[in-house]
Amino acid sequence: MSNRFDGGVHTAGTLAVASNTRTPSRPAARPASRRPRARARRTRPPVAPSDRATPGAPTRRCTLSTQRPTLADVAAAAKVSVSTASLAFSGAGPIAAATRQRVLDAATELDYSGPNPLGRQLRQGRSGIVGVVVGDALRRSFRDPVSVQVLDGLVGTIGPLGLGVLLIPGADELTAATVDPLVESAAMDVAVLLWGGTTDDPVLASLRRRGIPTVLVEGKQFTDMATVGIDDRGGVATATRHLLELGHTRIATVTLPFNRERREGVADEERMTALDWEITSRRLAGITDAGVTPVAVYETPASLVEHGADAGRALLSAPDRPTAIVCQSDLLAGGVVLAARELGLRVPEDVSVLGFDGLDLPWLAPDVLTTVAQPLAEKGAAVAHAVEDLLAGEMPPYRELPVSLRIGTTTGPVPA
């Protein structure tokens, strides 16, 4: 989103007038013998009977000005002070019911719709806006049901609080600006950073510099920022143990991005040192917590089905292919299942596939994904409550939502 005008010059309220550089000649003098014509007398049009004022009826005030009526106009019409008229609209403070009604009647008569909300926000020192930095390009974020469901839970909870949401995309490519201009300049009361990202995220530095209260979603915990997370590390550890119980030892993993570079392919030891995104790091740690060292780590640039399919083709085409693959999202896992079918492999007889998120993927039928389910809408609501606390001047405690392993049809015993 952007508040800039592109592709033209905005010239509101201006008028270009062409002028002649020559000095105009004086008009010819009027002949003395010629007398000016008498001006025609203007007559007012007759007033229709329906337009005549009815005795005892309220007089409708009219004005030649096209300006919007003000609160002062309403107060004058109702014969009250401006502060009393303001109380009538706000519904706060001591004011008699008859006085309030008189003010509202005057407002109706003047076609006054109420105080300017922008002015009220400015007087309160607030914009009424929550800036949500999604951490990725919007075209990818809106293809991910995880982002959509979390945003739905967030917006559905803060809406009744009278707050609006400004969506701010993350950096799209390496050549793009590291921090969107809206992060630096947009009016917002609280910022929400989805998918916490790195510990030294430049977006966080910008928000700190502006002094904007911030909620991190699944990021590192800071003393000056609110954080809402899930037990994804514990959930992945539980899921990996499930595979061990089925007899699997050759376990590979398909991950979310390592960093802003968003590379794709099997990560070697050197590449592993570049891992600095919190979510990816925690979910990889869950596998090692279960006592497993992955036979291969495949990094993807985003949580999309096509990237999971690419990873599946690469991992399952190898002569020493894994017998199980742990994926850091359900969309990646769904892509791996599609790749296995394409290669003629049976799931789970030939390879077990495990996801993370708990999404409903009807297009994967007849398979039902084994996954670590997280409460997506509840997470969005928890973020909204953290926003509410920050607006009240309170720093909410860290809140971690639980996850659970949901067994489907895509995991089974190790192939004989």
N, C-alpha and C positions, 0 to 999 in steps of 0.2 A: 504494500500500500504506500501511497505517497501523497503528500499534500502540495506537490509542485504542479505548475502548469507547464506542459511540454508542447513544443511544436508551434508556438505562436506568441504574440505579444498581447498581454491583457491590457485593454485601454478603457476600463469601465469609467463612466462618468466624464469622459473627455469628448470634445467636439473639435474636429479639424475644420478650419475656415480658410478658404482660398482668398487671397487678396491681390489687388492690382497694384503694381508698383507706381503707376502714374497718379499724380494728384488730380482728383476729380475737379472739373470746372464748376464754378458757381452756377446755380440755377438762374435762368433768365428772370429779370424783374417782371413783376406782374404789371400789366398796363394800368395806368391810373384810372382810366375811364371804366375799367371793368370792376364791378362790385362783386365781392365774394358771395357765393351762394349761401343761403341760410341752411344750417344743419337740420336734418330731419329729426323731428322729435321722436325719441324712443318711447315706446309704450310697453308696459309689462303685460305678459300674457295673462289671460283671465285664470283665476284659481278655480280648479275643479272643486265641486262640493266635497268630494272625498278627501281633498287635501286640506280643507279648512280645519282648524283646531276645534275639537269638541270641548265645550265647557266642562271643567273638572277633570279632563284627561291629562296625564303627564305630558309635559312639553318635551319633545324630542330635540335634543341639542344637535346642531349641525355645525360643521366648520368647513371652511374652504381649504384648509390644510389637508394634505394627504398623509401627514405623519401619523404614526401609530399612537393611539391614546396612551397616556402615561398613568402611572399610579397616582401622581399628583392631580391629574384631571378627575380621576375617580373620587379621590378624597374631597376635592372641591365640590363635586356634584352631590356627594353624600353628606357634605357639611361636617366632615370629621378631619382629624389630622392625618398626615401621611403615615405616621407610625401606626395609628389605629387601623387605617386601611390595609397596611401590610400585615397586621395581626389577623385581619379578617381572611386573608388569603392563605396565610401559613397555618391557621388552625391552632396556633400556640399562643399562650398568654391569656390574661383575663380580658374578655370582651363580651359585652352583652349580646344575647342572641338577636335581639331586635336591631342592634347596631350593625352586627355582621350582615344581616339580611339586607339592611339599607345599602351597605357598601356593595354587596353582590348585585342588587338591583341596579345600582348606578353603573356598575361595570357592564351589565347586560345592555343597558340603555346606550352606553358609549361604544359597545362592541369591543370591550377590553377583555382579552383572553387570559390575562394573568401576568404576574411579574416575569421579566426576562430570566429564563433559567441560567443563562450565561452570567448575568450580573449577580444572581444569587450565589452561583458557584464561586465567582471571584471574591465576593464578600466573605464567603466561608473559607477562602484560601484553598479550594479544591476544584479539580476539573471533572470529577465523577467518572474518570477513565482508569481502567486497569490495562496496562500494556502487557501483552503476552508475546514473548519472543519464543517462537516455535522451535528454533534450533536447526531448521533445515529449510530448503526451498518449499514454498507453499504448494507447488504442484506435486511434490512428493508427499508432503505431510497429509494432504487431503486424500491421498490414495491409501493411507494407512489407517485402518479402523481403530487402532490404538489411540492415535492422536485425536481422531474425531470423537471417540467416546469420552476421553478425558476432558476435551474442550466442552462437550455437551454437559458433563457433570459440573464443570466450573461455571459455565454461563448460566445454567439453570439454577444455580445456587446464588450467584451474585446479582442476578436480575432483580429479584424482589428487594434487594438492598439499594436499588436506584443507581446501580453502576453499569457502565458499558464497557465493552472490550475493544481494544485496538490490537489487531494481529500484526506482528512485526516478523517478517521472515528472517531466518538465519542466512549466513553467507552461502551463496549457491555454489560458486566455484572458487578456486584459489585466486583467480584474477579479480574476484569481486572484493568490495570493501569488507574489511574484517568486521566492522560494526555498522549496522544499518543507520543511516542518518536520523531515522525516527528515534532510535535509542538515545541519540545525543540531544534531540531537540523537542520531541513530542511531549505535550502536557500529559502527565499521568500521576495519579496519586500513589499507586503501587505497581511494581513490575513483577511479572511471573516469568521465570525462565524454565521452559519445559526441557527436560532431559539435560540436567545440569552441566554436561560437557566437561571441560577441563577445569582443573583447580585454579589456573591462571587465565581464565576466559576473559578476553578484552571487553566483552559485554558487561561482565560483572564489574570490571574496573570503571567503565563508563557510568554505570548506575551508582556505584559508590561515590564517584566524583560529583555526581548531581545530587547525592543525598536522597535518593529515592528508595523507600523501603522495598525489599525484594523477597520473593518466595522462590526457592530453588526446588525443582521437582527431580528427585532421584540424583541429587548432586551431593557434593561433599558438605559436611556440616561446618558452618561458620557461626561465630558468636554474634555477628551483626546481621545475620540473615535468617529468615525462617526456612525450614526445610521439611518437605514431605517426601517420604520414600516408601519402598516396599522391601520385603526380605527376599530380594532376588538371588542373592548369593546362597542363602539357605535353601531356597527353592530349587536351584540348579543342583546343589549338592544332593538333595533328596532324590531328584530325578536321575542323577547319575548312579546313585546307589541302586535305584530300581533296575537299571541296565546291568549292573554288576550281579544282582540277584538272578537275572535271566541268563547269566553265563558269559556276557560280553566282556572282552578285554581289549579288543581293537576298536577303540572309540575315537572318532574324529569330532571336530566341532566347526560350525559355521557361525561367524561372529558378526556383530554390528561394526560400524567403522572404528578404526583405531584412533584416528585424529581427523583434523580438518582436511587432510589430503584426500581422504576417501578412496584409497587404493582398492584393487580387487586382485585376489590370488592367494596362493598358499604363502603364509608368513614364515620366513626363515628366522633364525636366531637374531640377526641384526634388526629385522623388521619388528620383532617383539619388543625391542628396547624403545621403539617409537610409540608404544601404546600409552596413551594418556587420557582417554575418555573413560569417565567413571563407570558408566553402565557396562561397557564392554569389559573393563578390567574386573569388576565385581563378579560378573557371570562366568568369566574364565576362572576366577578364583574358586567358584563353587565346584567346578570339576576337580580341581586339585584338592579341595577340601575332602572330597570323597575318595581320595587316594589314587586318582587316575591322572596320568600324563597323556594328553591327546596324541594320537599317532599323526595327526595333521590338524593345523589351524588354518582355516580358510577365511580371509577377511573380505567383507563385502562393503560396497560404498553406501548402501542404504537398505532399509528393511522393506524390500520389494520382492515379489514372487520371482521375477525374472533373474534377480541376483541369486536367489536360492537355487533356481534351476541351473544356472551357470556353475555354481559351487557343486551341486550334485553330479553334474556331468564330469567335472574335473576329478572329484574324489572317487566316484564309482567306476570310472573308466580305468583306474590304475590296476595293475596286476595284483597288488596286495591291498585291495580295497578294504575299508573298515566294515565291520559287521553292524555298527551302530553309529549314528550321527546325532549329536546334540546341537540344536540350533537356538540362537539367542532371540528368535522371534517366530511366531506362527507363520507369518508370510514366507520367511526364509525356509521353514520346514516344509510348507506346502510346495514350494518350488523344488525342493529336494525329492519329495515324493513323485512329483510329475517327471523329474529327470530319471528316477529309477524306473518308472513305467516305460519311458521312452527307450531306455537301454534294455528292456526286457527282464528287469528284475522284479521280483515279488516283494511286497511290503506287507508283513514283516518277515516272511519266510527267508528272504535273502538278505535283507537289511532292515534294521529298526531305525525309525526316525522319531525324534522327540523335539517338541517346540516349546515356546514360552509366550504366554499372554492369555490363553483361554478364549480365543476367538471361535466363533461359529463359522466354519468354512464349508458351506453346502456344495461348492463346486469341486470339493475333494472326494465326494461320495464315489464309491461306497465306503471309503475309509473315513474314520473319525480320528483326528490327531490326538496322540498322547501329548499332554502339554502341562506346563506349570501355569495355573490360572491365577490372574491377579484381578482385584476389584477395580475396574477401570473407571466407572462412573463415580464410585465412592472416593477414588483418588482425586478426581476432579472436584468433588464436593469438599474434600479435606483441604485442598488448595484454596478454595473459596473461603472456608472458615479461617484459614491462616491470613488471608487478605483482610477479612473482617477484623481480626485481632490487631493487625498492624494499623488499620485505620483508627482503631480505638486507642492507639498508643501503647499497645502491649506486644511483647515479643513472645509468640506462641512457642511451646516446647516442640522438640523434634517429634514428628509422628511417623511411625513406620507401620504400614498396613501389611497384614499377613498374606501369604500366597499358599496355594495347595496344589498337589499333584493330581491330575485328572487322567486316569487311564483310558486310552482309546484302543483303536485297532492297529496302530502303526508301530507298536513295540511287541516283541515276542522273543522266545528263546533263541539263543545263538544258533546259527546254522550248523547242522551236524557235519 
